[in-house]
Amino acid sequence: MTRTIRILTTPAINAESKSLLGDKAKAVLSEINIEQLKNNLKQLNQDIGELFSVTEQANDFKLKQVEVGIEVSAEGGVNLIGTMTAGAKAAITLTFERS
């Protein structure tokens, strides 16, 4: 038996449909495979851990906390939340404390 979890998702809006719907799109209830979501979150956790292992100690400061925004897709994928512009970006908050 496949276990799932329900999440509300909003479909991607292209420029053509945005003009018809304005900025609002109806949320859709989606069922996501828990095992797939768990595996994707585990991989993201490993990747983030690898990225921030280089910042664990910076001079007299030690990395205390990392705050990352993620979104879950209707397919169970996990992505950093960011802005799609010419220079795409995502916000990550790092908290350091004096060693």
C-alpha positions as a Markdown table, in Angstrom:
| # | Residue | x | y | z |
|---|---|---|---|---|
| 1 | Met | 0.0 | 0.0 | 0.0 |
| 2 | Thr | 1.4 | 3.4 | -1.0 |
| 3 | Arg | 1.1 | 6.0 | 1.7 |
| 4 | Thr | 0.4 | 9.6 | 0.6 |
| 5 | Ile | 0.1 | 13.0 | 2.2 |
| 6 | Arg | -2.2 | 15.8 | 1.0 |
| 7 | Ile | -0.9 | 19.2 | 0.1 |
| 8 | Leu | -2.5 | 22.3 | -1.5 |
| 9 | Thr | -0.7 | 23.3 | -4.7 |
| 10 | Thr | -1.2 | 26.1 | -7.2 |
| 11 | Pro | -0.6 | 25.4 | -10.9 |
| 12 | Ala | 2.2 | 27.2 | -12.7 |
| 13 | Ile | 0.8 | 30.3 | -14.4 |
| 14 | Asn | 2.2 | 31.4 | -17.8 |
| 15 | Ala | 1.8 | 34.9 | -19.1 |
| 16 | Glu | -1.2 | 34.0 | -21.3 |
| 17 | Ser | -3.3 | 32.4 | -18.5 |
| 18 | Lys | -2.2 | 35.1 | -16.0 |
| 19 | Ser | -3.9 | 37.8 | -18.0 |
| 20 | Leu | -7.1 | 35.7 | -17.9 |
| 21 | Leu | -6.9 | 34.8 | -14.2 |
| 22 | Gly | -5.2 | 37.9 | -12.9 |
| 23 | Asp | -2.7 | 36.9 | -10.1 |
| 24 | Lys | -5.1 | 34.3 | -8.6 |
| 25 | Ala | -5.1 | 30.6 | -9.5 |
| 26 | Lys | -7.1 | 28.1 | -7.7 |
| 27 | Ala | -5.3 | 25.8 | -5.3 |
| 28 | Val | -5.6 | 22.1 | -6.0 |
| 29 | Leu | -5.5 | 19.3 | -3.4 |
| 30 | Ser | -2.7 | 16.9 | -4.4 |
| 31 | Glu | -1.6 | 13.6 | -3.0 |
| 32 | Ile | 2.1 | 13.1 | -2.7 |
| 33 | Asn | 3.9 | 9.7 | -2.2 |
| 34 | Ile | 5.4 | 9.9 | 1.3 |
| 35 | Glu | 8.4 | 7.7 | 0.4 |
| 36 | Gln | 9.3 | 9.9 | -2.6 |
| 37 | Leu | 9.0 | 13.1 | -0.5 |
| 38 | Lys | 11.0 | 11.6 | 2.3 |
| 39 | Asn | 13.8 | 10.6 | -0.2 |
| 40 | Asn | 13.8 | 14.1 | -1.8 |
| 41 | Leu | 14.0 | 15.8 | 1.6 |
| 42 | Lys | 16.8 | 13.5 | 2.7 |
| 43 | Gln | 18.8 | 14.4 | -0.4 |
| 44 | Leu | 18.2 | 18.1 | 0.0 |
| 45 | Asn | 19.3 | 17.8 | 3.6 |
| 46 | Gln | 22.6 | 16.1 | 2.5 |
| 47 | Asp | 23.2 | 18.7 | -0.2 |
| 48 | Ile | 22.6 | 21.6 | 2.2 |
| 49 | Gly | 24.9 | 20.0 | 4.8 |
| 50 | Glu | 27.6 | 19.7 | 2.2 |
| 51 | Leu | 27.2 | 23.3 | 1.1 |
| 52 | Phe | 27.4 | 24.7 | 4.6 |
| 53 | Ser | 30.2 | 22.5 | 5.9 |
| 54 | Val | 32.6 | 25.1 | 4.6 |
| 55 | Thr | 31.1 | 27.8 | 6.7 |
| 56 | Glu | 31.0 | 25.9 | 10.0 |
| 57 | Gln | 33.8 | 28.1 | 11.4 |
| 58 | Ala | 34.5 | 31.6 | 10.2 |
| 59 | Asn | 37.3 | 33.3 | 12.2 |
| 60 | Asp | 35.9 | 33.7 | 15.7 |
| 61 | Phe | 32.4 | 32.8 | 14.7 |
| 62 | Lys | 30.7 | 29.4 | 14.5 |
| 63 | Leu | 27.7 | 28.6 | 12.4 |
| 64 | Lys | 24.8 | 28.1 | 14.7 |
| 65 | Gln | 21.8 | 27.9 | 12.5 |
| 66 | Val | 20.8 | 27.7 | 8.8 |
| 67 | Glu | 17.3 | 28.7 | 7.7 |
| 68 | Val | 16.3 | 27.7 | 4.1 |
| 69 | Gly | 12.9 | 28.1 | 2.5 |
| 70 | Ile | 11.7 | 25.2 | 0.4 |
| 71 | Glu | 8.6 | 24.4 | -1.6 |
| 72 | Val | 7.1 | 21.0 | -2.3 |
| 73 | Ser | 5.9 | 20.3 | -5.8 |
| 74 | Ala | 2.8 | 18.3 | -6.7 |
| 75 | Glu | 5.1 | 15.5 | -7.8 |
| 76 | Gly | 6.9 | 15.4 | -4.4 |
| 77 | Gly | 10.0 | 17.3 | -5.4 |
| 78 | Val | 11.6 | 19.8 | -3.1 |
| 79 | Asn | 13.1 | 23.1 | -4.2 |
| 80 | Leu | 14.7 | 26.1 | -2.6 |
| 81 | Ile | 12.3 | 29.0 | -2.8 |
| 82 | Gly | 13.7 | 31.7 | -5.0 |
| 83 | Thr | 13.0 | 34.4 | -7.5 |
| 84 | Met | 13.3 | 33.7 | -11.2 |
| 85 | Thr | 14.9 | 36.7 | -12.7 |
| 86 | Ala | 17.9 | 37.3 | -14.9 |
| 87 | Gly | 20.1 | 36.6 | -11.8 |
| 88 | Ala | 17.9 | 33.9 | -10.1 |
| 89 | Lys | 18.2 | 34.0 | -6.3 |
| 90 | Ala | 17.1 | 32.3 | -3.2 |
| 91 | Ala | 17.2 | 33.6 | 0.4 |
| 92 | Ile | 19.2 | 31.6 | 3.0 |
| 93 | Thr | 19.6 | 32.9 | 6.5 |
| 94 | Leu | 22.8 | 32.0 | 8.4 |
| 95 | Thr | 23.1 | 32.6 | 12.1 |
| 96 | Phe | 26.6 | 32.7 | 13.6 |
| 97 | Glu | 27.7 | 32.9 | 17.3 |
| 98 | Arg | 31.0 | 33.9 | 18.7 |
| 99 | Ser | 33.1 | 30.7 | 19.6 |
